[in-house]
């Protein structure tokens, strides 16, 4: 197998969709995304929450039956703007992961990998929402949970690497782990990744089990810098599976922790927005499938 040989690390990563490519966007497409963003923001405001898990497509993972690849925390009181998304992002030009806040429109624009924009929103009422807001806005905690090394397929219960969704999972732990609340309040920087993962295990957090399907795909990390297998248990590698934090696993965990959590899924295709409420997924063609689904035409 010679995938990626002869390419620079940046070019290899781009060839597999692991680095965002900044392409020119027409004025018409910008207008559609801005109108889509207004609808998404309306749903966020309607929730009455101050924090939301927002998920979008980034890397095209449809071959694995995965729609959403990238998640972050949208914060109503984000200093960078209402509902800006705090997230981990791998900066290819710098070859390092960083945390940054991104406006909601830019976050959604980056999610049109398949030609159709999908976004999923999970919000919670009450104290859990407040805890998550306070932790997510606390920069020392957020930065202390940032891993030094990035891997798009990072093992969810390993410390060698981290992906964007794993940072969110560990932030949920930092917000809701009350086993050492007094010490955490005294020094938020002391809450570390290992502690977060121990708490996630006690709470039966289940990362997604991605069935890779072939040895060639399993060991592609030998050629692509942002994919690795050396952090995964051997039993998983032999079974051609990887346990990775993905948006669906985060959504399921939030529903487990807060049964009253609410989910809204929206999609944009062919100048039409569909708004679907509930935990069942929208179809791949962005068509309304339930009696309560709303359709907004952008004529």
Helices and strands as residue ranges (DSSP letters): H 9-15, H 27-47, E 51-56, G 62-64, E 70-75, E 84-91, E 96-102, H 104-109, E 117-123, H 126-137, H 139-144, H 164-176, H 181-186, G 188-190, H 193-202, E 208-211, H 215-218, G 220-222, H 234-238, E 241-244, H 247-257, E 262-269, E 272-277, E 294-297
